[in-house]
Amino acid sequence: MAKEIFYKGKKYFQCNICKFYYGTKKFAQKCEDFCKKHNSCSLEITKHAVEIK
């Protein structure tokens, strides 16, 4: 299950396996499912990742 994070007043979701952050739970969950199944990340999914600074 993707982890919900609040940072500077915004909500993000984190893949529990690769630790990438996403703006939507949908992409974080897709990433986590892919990581579990393939033991790697999908470029099609990770292109939606966001950087938190």
C-alpha distance matrix in Angstrom:
0.0 3.8 6.4 9.3 12.6 16.1 18.9 22.5 21.8 19.2 15.5 13.3 9.7 9.1 7.9 7.4 10.0 12.7 12.2 13.4 13.2 13.2 15.0 12.8 9.3 10.6 11.5 8.6 6.6 10.0 10.4 7.6 8.9 12.4 12.1 11.3 14.0 16.6 16.1 16.9 16.1 17.5 20.1 19.7 16.1 16.8 19.9 17.8 16.5 18.2 20.0 19.9 23.3
3.8 0.0 3.8 6.5 9.6 13.1 15.6 19.1 18.6 15.9 12.3 9.7 6.0 5.5 5.2 6.0 9.1 10.9 9.6 10.2 9.5 9.6 11.5 9.9 6.8 9.0 9.2 5.8 5.5 9.2 8.9 7.1 9.6 12.3 11.9 12.2 15.1 17.0 16.2 16.2 14.8 16.0 18.1 17.8 14.0 14.2 17.1 14.8 13.1 14.5 16.3 16.2 19.6
6.4 3.8 0.0 3.8 6.4 10.1 12.7 16.4 16.1 13.8 10.4 8.3 5.4 5.0 6.7 6.6 10.4 11.8 9.4 10.5 9.2 10.2 11.7 11.0 8.6 11.6 11.8 8.3 9.2 12.7 11.9 10.2 13.2 15.6 14.7 15.1 18.3 19.9 18.7 18.5 17.1 18.7 20.4 20.4 16.6 16.0 18.7 16.2 14.0 14.4 15.5 14.5 17.6
9.3 6.5 3.8 0.0 3.8 6.9 10.0 13.4 12.6 10.5 7.0 5.9 4.6 6.5 9.4 10.2 13.8 14.6 11.7 11.9 9.5 9.7 10.0 9.6 8.0 11.7 12.3 9.5 11.0 14.4 14.1 13.1 16.0 18.3 17.7 18.5 21.5 23.1 22.0 21.4 19.5 20.7 21.9 21.5 17.7 17.1 19.2 16.2 14.1 13.8 14.9 13.4 16.4
12.6 9.6 6.4 3.8 0.0 3.8 6.4 10.0 9.9 8.2 5.8 5.0 5.8 7.2 10.8 11.6 14.9 15.0 11.5 11.6 8.8 9.8 10.0 11.0 10.6 14.3 14.2 11.5 13.8 16.8 15.9 15.4 18.6 20.5 19.5 20.7 23.8 24.9 23.4 22.5 20.5 21.8 22.5 22.5 18.8 17.5 19.2 16.4 13.8 12.5 12.8 10.5 13.1
16.1 13.1 10.1 6.9 3.8 0.0 3.8 6.8 6.3 5.5 4.6 6.1 8.6 10.6 14.3 15.3 18.6 18.3 14.7 14.3 11.1 11.7 10.8 12.3 12.8 16.4 16.5 14.4 16.9 19.8 19.0 18.9 22.1 23.8 23.0 24.4 27.4 28.4 27.0 25.8 23.5 24.6 24.9 24.7 21.2 19.8 20.9 17.9 15.5 13.4 13.3 10.5 12.4
18.9 15.6 12.7 10.0 6.4 3.8 0.0 3.8 5.4 5.3 6.5 7.4 10.4 11.9 15.6 16.9 19.7 18.7 15.0 14.2 11.1 12.1 11.3 13.9 15.0 18.4 17.9 16.0 19.0 21.5 20.2 20.5 23.9 25.1 24.1 25.9 29.0 29.5 27.9 26.3 23.9 24.9 24.7 24.8 21.6 19.7 20.4 17.7 15.0 12.2 11.3 7.9 9.0
22.5 19.1 16.4 13.4 10.0 6.8 3.8 0.0 3.8 5.6 8.5 10.3 13.7 15.4 19.2 20.6 23.3 22.1 18.4 17.3 14.1 14.7 13.3 16.1 17.8 21.0 20.5 19.1 22.2 24.5 23.4 24.0 27.3 28.4 27.5 29.5 32.4 32.8 31.3 29.5 26.9 27.7 27.1 27.1 24.1 22.1 22.3 19.6 17.2 14.0 12.8 9.5 9.4
21.8 18.6 16.1 12.6 9.9 6.3 5.4 3.8 0.0 3.8 6.9 9.9 13.4 15.8 19.6 21.2 24.2 23.4 19.8 18.6 15.0 14.8 12.7 14.9 16.5 19.8 19.9 18.8 21.5 24.0 23.5 24.0 27.1 28.5 28.1 29.8 32.6 33.4 32.2 30.6 27.8 28.4 27.9 27.5 24.4 22.9 23.1 20.0 18.1 15.1 14.9 12.0 12.7
19.2 15.9 13.8 10.5 8.2 5.5 5.3 5.6 3.8 0.0 3.8 6.6 10.3 13.1 16.7 18.8 21.6 20.7 17.3 15.7 12.0 11.3 8.9 11.2 13.1 16.2 16.2 15.3 18.2 20.5 20.1 20.9 23.8 25.1 24.9 26.8 29.4 30.1 29.2 27.5 24.6 24.9 24.5 23.8 20.7 19.5 19.6 16.3 14.7 12.0 12.5 10.2 12.0
15.5 12.3 10.4 7.0 5.8 4.6 6.5 8.5 6.9 3.8 0.0 3.8 7.0 10.2 13.7 15.7 18.8 18.3 15.1 13.8 10.1 9.1 7.1 8.4 9.6 13.1 13.4 12.2 14.8 17.3 17.1 17.6 20.5 22.1 22.0 23.6 26.2 27.2 26.4 25.0 22.2 22.6 22.7 21.9 18.6 17.7 18.4 15.0 13.3 11.5 12.7 10.8 13.5
13.3 9.7 8.3 5.9 5.0 6.1 7.4 10.3 9.9 6.6 3.8 0.0 3.8 6.7 10.2 12.6 15.3 14.7 11.6 10.0 6.4 5.7 5.0 6.7 7.7 11.0 10.6 9.0 11.9 14.3 13.7 14.3 17.3 18.7 18.4 20.2 22.8 23.6 22.7 21.2 18.5 19.0 19.2 18.7 15.3 14.2 15.2 12.0 10.0 8.7 10.1 9.0 12.3
9.7 6.0 5.4 4.6 5.8 8.6 10.4 13.7 13.4 10.3 7.0 3.8 0.0 3.8 6.9 9.3 12.2 12.0 9.4 8.4 5.5 5.2 6.3 6.3 5.6 8.9 8.4 5.9 8.5 11.3 10.6 10.7 13.8 15.4 15.1 16.6 19.3 20.4 19.5 18.4 15.9 16.7 17.6 17.1 13.4 12.7 14.6 11.7 9.6 9.7 11.5 11.0 14.6
9.1 5.5 5.0 6.5 7.2 10.6 11.9 15.4 15.8 13.1 10.2 6.7 3.8 0.0 3.8 6.0 8.6 8.5 5.7 5.6 4.4 6.2 8.9 9.3 8.2 10.7 9.3 5.8 8.4 10.9 9.1 8.7 12.3 13.6 12.4 14.1 17.1 17.8 16.5 15.4 13.4 14.9 16.1 16.4 12.7 11.5 14.1 12.0 9.2 9.9 11.0 10.9 14.4
7.9 5.2 6.7 9.4 10.8 14.3 15.6 19.2 19.6 16.7 13.7 10.2 6.9 3.8 0.0 3.8 5.5 5.9 4.9 5.6 6.6 8.1 11.3 11.0 9.2 10.6 8.8 5.2 6.8 8.7 6.3 5.2 9.0 10.1 8.7 10.3 13.4 14.2 12.8 12.1 10.4 12.3 14.2 14.7 11.2 10.3 13.6 12.2 9.9 11.7 13.1 13.7 17.1
7.4 6.0 6.6 10.2 11.6 15.3 16.9 20.6 21.2 18.8 15.7 12.6 9.3 6.0 3.8 0.0 3.8 6.2 5.5 8.1 9.5 11.6 14.6 14.2 12.0 13.6 12.3 8.7 9.2 11.4 9.2 6.6 10.0 11.6 9.4 9.8 13.5 14.5 12.6 12.7 12.2 14.7 17.0 17.9 14.5 13.6 17.1 15.9 13.4 14.9 15.6 15.7 18.8
10.0 9.1 10.4 13.8 14.9 18.6 19.7 23.3 24.2 21.6 18.8 15.3 12.2 8.6 5.5 3.8 0.0 3.8 5.7 8.3 11.0 13.2 16.6 16.4 14.4 15.2 13.3 10.1 10.5 11.5 8.6 6.2 9.3 9.8 6.7 7.6 11.1 11.5 9.1 9.3 9.5 12.6 15.1 16.6 13.7 12.6 16.3 16.0 13.7 15.7 16.4 17.1 20.1
12.7 10.9 11.8 14.6 15.0 18.3 18.7 22.1 23.4 20.7 18.3 14.7 12.0 8.5 5.9 6.2 3.8 0.0 3.8 5.7 9.1 11.7 15.4 15.9 14.8 15.5 12.8 10.1 11.6 12.0 8.4 7.7 10.9 10.4 7.3 9.7 12.7 12.0 9.5 8.3 7.6 10.8 12.6 14.6 12.0 10.0 13.6 13.8 11.1 13.1 13.5 14.8 17.6
12.2 9.6 9.4 11.7 11.5 14.7 15.0 18.4 19.8 17.3 15.1 11.6 9.4 5.7 4.9 5.5 5.7 3.8 0.0 3.8 6.5 9.7 13.2 14.1 13.3 14.9 12.5 9.4 11.6 12.9 9.7 9.1 12.8 13.0 10.5 12.6 15.8 15.6 13.3 12.0 10.7 13.4 14.6 16.2 13.1 10.8 13.9 13.3 10.1 11.1 11.1 11.6 14.4
13.4 10.2 10.5 11.9 11.6 14.3 14.2 17.3 18.6 15.7 13.8 10.0 8.4 5.6 5.6 8.1 8.3 5.7 3.8 0.0 3.8 6.8 10.4 11.8 11.9 13.1 10.2 7.8 10.9 11.6 8.5 9.4 13.0 12.7 11.0 13.9 16.5 16.0 14.3 12.2 9.8 11.6 12.0 13.3 10.3 7.7 10.4 9.6 6.2 7.6 8.2 9.7 12.9
13.2 9.5 9.2 9.5 8.8 11.1 11.1 14.1 15.0 12.0 10.1 6.4 5.5 4.4 6.6 9.5 11.0 9.1 6.5 3.8 0.0 3.8 7.0 8.9 9.6 11.5 9.1 7.0 10.7 11.9 9.8 10.9 14.4 14.7 13.7 16.3 18.9 18.8 17.6 15.6 12.8 13.9 14.0 14.4 11.1 9.0 10.8 8.8 5.5 5.5 6.8 7.6 11.3
13.2 9.6 10.2 9.7 9.8 11.7 12.1 14.7 14.8 11.3 9.1 5.7 5.2 6.2 8.1 11.6 13.2 11.7 9.7 6.8 3.8 0.0 3.8 5.5 7.1 8.6 6.4 5.7 9.4 10.4 9.3 11.2 14.0 14.5 14.5 17.1 19.1 19.4 18.9 16.8 13.6 13.7 13.6 13.0 9.7 8.6 9.7 6.7 4.8 5.4 8.4 9.5 13.3
15.0 11.5 11.7 10.0 10.0 10.8 11.3 13.3 12.7 8.9 7.1 5.0 6.3 8.9 11.3 14.6 16.6 15.4 13.2 10.4 7.0 3.8 0.0 3.8 6.9 8.8 7.8 8.1 11.3 12.5 12.3 14.2 16.7 17.4 17.9 20.2 22.2 22.7 22.4 20.4 17.1 16.7 16.3 15.2 12.1 11.6 11.8 8.1 7.4 6.9 9.8 10.4 13.9
12.8 9.9 11.0 9.6 11.0 12.3 13.9 16.1 14.9 11.2 8.4 6.7 6.3 9.3 11.0 14.2 16.4 15.9 14.1 11.8 8.9 5.5 3.8 0.0 3.8 5.3 5.8 6.6 8.8 10.2 11.1 12.7 14.6 15.8 16.9 18.8 20.5 21.5 21.7 20.1 17.0 16.4 16.6 14.9 11.7 12.3 12.9 9.2 9.4 10.1 13.2 13.8 17.4
9.3 6.8 8.6 8.0 10.6 12.8 15.0 17.8 16.5 13.1 9.6 7.7 5.6 8.2 9.2 12.0 14.4 14.8 13.3 11.9 9.6 7.1 6.9 3.8 0.0 3.8 5.6 5.1 6.0 8.5 9.8 10.4 12.1 14.1 15.1 16.4 18.2 19.8 20.0 19.0 16.4 16.2 17.3 15.8 12.2 13.2 14.7 11.5 11.2 12.4 15.3 15.6 19.3
10.6 9.0 11.6 11.7 14.3 16.4 18.4 21.0 19.8 16.2 13.1 11.0 8.9 10.7 10.6 13.6 15.2 15.5 14.9 13.1 11.5 8.6 8.8 5.3 3.8 0.0 3.8 5.6 5.3 6.2 8.6 10.0 10.7 12.3 14.2 15.5 16.6 18.2 19.1 18.0 15.4 14.4 15.6 13.5 10.3 12.2 13.7 10.7 11.5 13.6 16.9 18.0 21.8
11.5 9.2 11.8 12.3 14.2 16.5 17.9 20.5 19.9 16.2 13.4 10.6 8.4 9.3 8.8 12.3 13.3 12.8 12.5 10.2 9.1 6.4 7.8 5.8 5.6 3.8 0.0 3.8 5.4 4.9 6.0 8.5 9.8 10.4 12.0 14.1 15.3 16.1 16.8 15.1 12.1 11.1 12.0 10.2 6.8 8.4 10.0 7.3 8.2 10.8 14.2 15.9 19.6
8.6 5.8 8.3 9.5 11.5 14.4 16.0 19.1 18.8 15.3 12.2 9.0 5.9 5.8 5.2 8.7 10.1 10.1 9.4 7.8 7.0 5.7 8.1 6.6 5.1 5.6 3.8 0.0 3.8 5.5 5.1 6.2 8.7 9.9 10.5 12.3 14.3 15.3 15.2 14.0 11.5 11.7 13.2 12.4 8.6 9.1 11.6 9.2 8.3 10.6 13.3 14.4 18.2
6.6 5.5 9.2 11.0 13.8 16.9 19.0 22.2 21.5 18.2 14.8 11.9 8.5 8.4 6.8 9.2 10.5 11.6 11.6 10.9 10.7 9.4 11.3 8.8 6.0 5.3 5.4 3.8 0.0 3.8 5.3 5.0 6.1 8.5 9.7 10.6 12.3 14.1 14.6 14.2 12.2 12.4 14.7 13.6 10.0 11.5 14.2 12.2 11.9 14.4 17.1 18.1 21.8
10.0 9.2 12.7 14.4 16.8 19.8 21.5 24.5 24.0 20.5 17.3 14.3 11.3 10.9 8.7 11.4 11.5 12.0 12.9 11.6 11.9 10.4 12.5 10.2 8.5 6.2 4.9 5.5 3.8 0.0 3.8 5.5 5.2 6.1 8.5 10.0 10.7 12.0 13.2 12.4 10.2 9.4 11.8 10.4 7.3 9.7 12.3 10.9 11.5 14.7 17.6 19.4 23.1
10.4 8.9 11.9 14.1 15.9 19.0 20.2 23.4 23.5 20.1 17.1 13.7 10.6 9.1 6.3 9.2 8.6 8.4 9.7 8.5 9.8 9.3 12.3 11.1 9.8 8.6 6.0 5.1 5.3 3.8 0.0 3.8 5.5 5.2 6.0 8.6 10.0 10.4 10.8 9.4 7.0 7.3 9.7 9.5 6.2 7.2 10.6 9.8 9.4 12.8 15.3 17.2 20.8
7.6 7.1 10.2 13.1 15.4 18.9 20.5 24.0 24.0 20.9 17.6 14.3 10.7 8.7 5.2 6.6 6.2 7.7 9.1 9.4 10.9 11.2 14.2 12.7 10.4 10.0 8.5 6.2 5.0 5.5 3.8 0.0 3.8 5.5 5.1 6.1 8.6 10.0 9.8 9.7 8.6 10.0 13.0 13.1 9.9 10.6 14.1 13.2 12.2 15.1 17.1 18.4 21.9
8.9 9.6 13.2 16.0 18.6 22.1 23.9 27.3 27.1 23.8 20.5 17.3 13.8 12.3 9.0 10.0 9.3 10.9 12.8 13.0 14.4 14.0 16.7 14.6 12.1 10.7 9.8 8.7 6.1 5.2 5.5 3.8 0.0 3.8 5.5 5.3 6.2 8.6 9.7 10.3 9.8 10.3 13.8 13.4 10.8 12.5 15.8 15.1 14.9 18.1 20.4 21.9 25.5
12.4 12.3 15.6 18.3 20.5 23.8 25.1 28.4 28.5 25.1 22.1 18.7 15.4 13.6 10.1 11.6 9.8 10.4 13.0 12.7 14.7 14.5 17.4 15.8 14.1 12.3 10.4 9.9 8.5 6.1 5.2 5.5 3.8 0.0 3.8 5.5 5.2 5.9 7.5 7.3 6.7 7.0 10.7 10.7 8.8 10.5 13.8 14.0 14.1 17.6 19.9 21.9 25.4
12.1 11.9 14.7 17.7 19.5 23.0 24.1 27.5 28.1 24.9 22.0 18.4 15.1 12.4 8.7 9.4 6.7 7.3 10.5 11.0 13.7 14.5 17.9 16.9 15.1 14.2 12.0 10.5 9.7 8.5 6.0 5.1 5.5 3.8 0.0 3.8 5.6 5.4 4.9 5.0 5.5 7.8 11.3 12.5 10.4 10.7 14.4 14.9 14.0 17.2 18.8 20.7 23.9
11.3 12.2 15.1 18.5 20.7 24.4 25.9 29.5 29.8 26.8 23.6 20.2 16.6 14.1 10.3 9.8 7.6 9.7 12.6 13.9 16.3 17.1 20.2 18.8 16.4 15.5 14.1 12.3 10.6 10.0 8.6 6.1 5.3 5.5 3.8 0.0 3.8 5.8 5.5 7.8 9.2 11.3 14.9 15.8 13.6 14.4 18.0 18.1 17.2 20.3 21.9 23.4 26.6
14.0 15.1 18.3 21.5 23.8 27.4 29.0 32.4 32.6 29.4 26.2 22.8 19.3 17.1 13.4 13.5 11.1 12.7 15.8 16.5 18.9 19.1 22.2 20.5 18.2 16.6 15.3 14.3 12.3 10.7 10.0 8.6 6.2 5.2 5.6 3.8 0.0 3.8 5.9 8.2 9.8 10.9 14.7 15.2 13.9 15.3 18.6 19.1 18.9 22.3 24.2 26.1 29.4
16.6 17.0 19.9 23.1 24.9 28.4 29.5 32.8 33.4 30.1 27.2 23.6 20.4 17.8 14.2 14.5 11.5 12.0 15.6 16.0 18.8 19.4 22.7 21.5 19.8 18.2 16.1 15.3 14.1 12.0 10.4 10.0 8.6 5.9 5.4 5.8 3.8 0.0 3.8 5.3 7.6 8.9 12.5 13.8 13.1 14.0 17.2 18.4 18.2 21.7 23.4 25.6 28.7
16.1 16.2 18.7 22.0 23.4 27.0 27.9 31.3 32.2 29.2 26.4 22.7 19.5 16.5 12.8 12.6 9.1 9.5 13.3 14.3 17.6 18.9 22.4 21.7 20.0 19.1 16.8 15.2 14.6 13.2 10.8 9.8 9.7 7.5 4.9 5.5 5.9 3.8 0.0 3.8 7.2 9.9 13.2 15.2 14.0 14.0 17.5 18.7 17.7 20.8 21.9 23.9 26.8
16.9 16.2 18.5 21.4 22.5 25.8 26.3 29.5 30.6 27.5 25.0 21.2 18.4 15.4 12.1 12.7 9.3 8.3 12.0 12.2 15.6 16.8 20.4 20.1 19.0 18.0 15.1 14.0 14.2 12.4 9.4 9.7 10.3 7.3 5.0 7.8 8.2 5.3 3.8 0.0 3.8 6.8 9.7 12.2 11.3 10.8 14.1 15.8 14.9 18.1 19.2 21.5 24.4
16.1 14.8 17.1 19.5 20.5 23.5 23.9 26.9 27.8 24.6 22.2 18.5 15.9 13.4 10.4 12.2 9.5 7.6 10.7 9.8 12.8 13.6 17.1 17.0 16.4 15.4 12.1 11.5 12.2 10.2 7.0 8.6 9.8 6.7 5.5 9.2 9.8 7.6 7.2 3.8 0.0 3.8 6.5 8.8 7.7 7.0 10.4 12.0 11.3 14.7 16.2 18.8 21.8
17.5 16.0 18.7 20.7 21.8 24.6 24.9 27.7 28.4 24.9 22.6 19.0 16.7 14.9 12.3 14.7 12.6 10.8 13.4 11.6 13.9 13.7 16.7 16.4 16.2 14.4 11.1 11.7 12.4 9.4 7.3 10.0 10.3 7.0 7.8 11.3 10.9 8.9 9.9 6.8 3.8 0.0 3.8 5.3 5.3 6.1 8.5 10.5 11.0 14.7 16.9 19.8 23.0
20.1 18.1 20.4 21.9 22.5 24.9 24.7 27.1 27.9 24.5 22.7 19.2 17.6 16.1 14.2 17.0 15.1 12.6 14.6 12.0 14.0 13.6 16.3 16.6 17.3 15.6 12.0 13.2 14.7 11.8 9.7 13.0 13.8 10.7 11.3 14.9 14.7 12.5 13.2 9.7 6.5 3.8 0.0 3.8 5.4 5.1 5.9 8.9 9.9 13.4 15.4 18.8 21.7
19.7 17.8 20.4 21.5 22.5 24.7 24.8 27.1 27.5 23.8 21.9 18.7 17.1 16.4 14.7 17.9 16.6 14.6 16.2 13.3 14.4 13.0 15.2 14.9 15.8 13.5 10.2 12.4 13.6 10.4 9.5 13.1 13.4 10.7 12.5 15.8 15.2 13.8 15.2 12.2 8.8 5.3 3.8 0.0 3.8 5.9 5.8 7.8 10.1 13.6 16.4 19.7 22.8
16.1 14.0 16.6 17.7 18.8 21.2 21.6 24.1 24.4 20.7 18.6 15.3 13.4 12.7 11.2 14.5 13.7 12.0 13.1 10.3 11.1 9.7 12.1 11.7 12.2 10.3 6.8 8.6 10.0 7.3 6.2 9.9 10.8 8.8 10.4 13.6 13.9 13.1 14.0 11.3 7.7 5.3 5.4 3.8 0.0 3.8 5.5 5.8 7.5 11.2 14.2 17.1 20.6
16.8 14.2 16.0 17.1 17.5 19.8 19.7 22.1 22.9 19.5 17.7 14.2 12.7 11.5 10.3 13.6 12.6 10.0 10.8 7.7 9.0 8.6 11.6 12.3 13.2 12.2 8.4 9.1 11.5 9.7 7.2 10.6 12.5 10.5 10.7 14.4 15.3 14.0 14.0 10.8 7.0 6.1 5.1 5.9 3.8 0.0 3.8 5.1 5.1 8.7 11.1 14.2 17.4
19.9 17.1 18.7 19.2 19.2 20.9 20.4 22.3 23.1 19.6 18.4 15.2 14.6 14.1 13.6 17.1 16.3 13.6 13.9 10.4 10.8 9.7 11.8 12.9 14.7 13.7 10.0 11.6 14.2 12.3 10.6 14.1 15.8 13.8 14.4 18.0 18.6 17.2 17.5 14.1 10.4 8.5 5.9 5.8 5.5 3.8 0.0 3.8 5.5 8.4 11.0 14.5 17.4
17.8 14.8 16.2 16.2 16.4 17.9 17.7 19.6 20.0 16.3 15.0 12.0 11.7 12.0 12.2 15.9 16.0 13.8 13.3 9.6 8.8 6.7 8.1 9.2 11.5 10.7 7.3 9.2 12.2 10.9 9.8 13.2 15.1 14.0 14.9 18.1 19.1 18.4 18.7 15.8 12.0 10.5 8.9 7.8 5.8 5.1 3.8 0.0 3.8 6.5 10.0 13.0 16.2
16.5 13.1 14.0 14.1 13.8 15.5 15.0 17.2 18.1 14.7 13.3 10.0 9.6 9.2 9.9 13.4 13.7 11.1 10.1 6.2 5.5 4.8 7.4 9.4 11.2 11.5 8.2 8.3 11.9 11.5 9.4 12.2 14.9 14.1 14.0 17.2 18.9 18.2 17.7 14.9 11.3 11.0 9.9 10.1 7.5 5.1 5.5 3.8 0.0 3.8 6.9 9.7 13.1
18.2 14.5 14.4 13.8 12.5 13.4 12.2 14.0 15.1 12.0 11.5 8.7 9.7 9.9 11.7 14.9 15.7 13.1 11.1 7.6 5.5 5.4 6.9 10.1 12.4 13.6 10.8 10.6 14.4 14.7 12.8 15.1 18.1 17.6 17.2 20.3 22.3 21.7 20.8 18.1 14.7 14.7 13.4 13.6 11.2 8.7 8.4 6.5 3.8 0.0 3.8 6.5 9.8
20.0 16.3 15.5 14.9 12.8 13.3 11.3 12.8 14.9 12.5 12.7 10.1 11.5 11.0 13.1 15.6 16.4 13.5 11.1 8.2 6.8 8.4 9.8 13.2 15.3 16.9 14.2 13.3 17.1 17.6 15.3 17.1 20.4 19.9 18.8 21.9 24.2 23.4 21.9 19.2 16.2 16.9 15.4 16.4 14.2 11.1 11.0 10.0 6.9 3.8 0.0 3.8 6.4
19.9 16.2 14.5 13.4 10.5 10.5 7.9 9.5 12.0 10.2 10.8 9.0 11.0 10.9 13.7 15.7 17.1 14.8 11.6 9.7 7.6 9.5 10.4 13.8 15.6 18.0 15.9 14.4 18.1 19.4 17.2 18.4 21.9 21.9 20.7 23.4 26.1 25.6 23.9 21.5 18.8 19.8 18.8 19.7 17.1 14.2 14.5 13.0 9.7 6.5 3.8 0.0 3.8
23.3 19.6 17.6 16.4 13.1 12.4 9.0 9.4 12.7 12.0 13.5 12.3 14.6 14.4 17.1 18.8 20.1 17.6 14.4 12.9 11.3 13.3 13.9 17.4 19.3 21.8 19.6 18.2 21.8 23.1 20.8 21.9 25.5 25.4 23.9 26.6 29.4 28.7 26.8 24.4 21.8 23.0 21.7 22.8 20.6 17.4 17.4 16.2 13.1 9.8 6.4 3.8 0.0
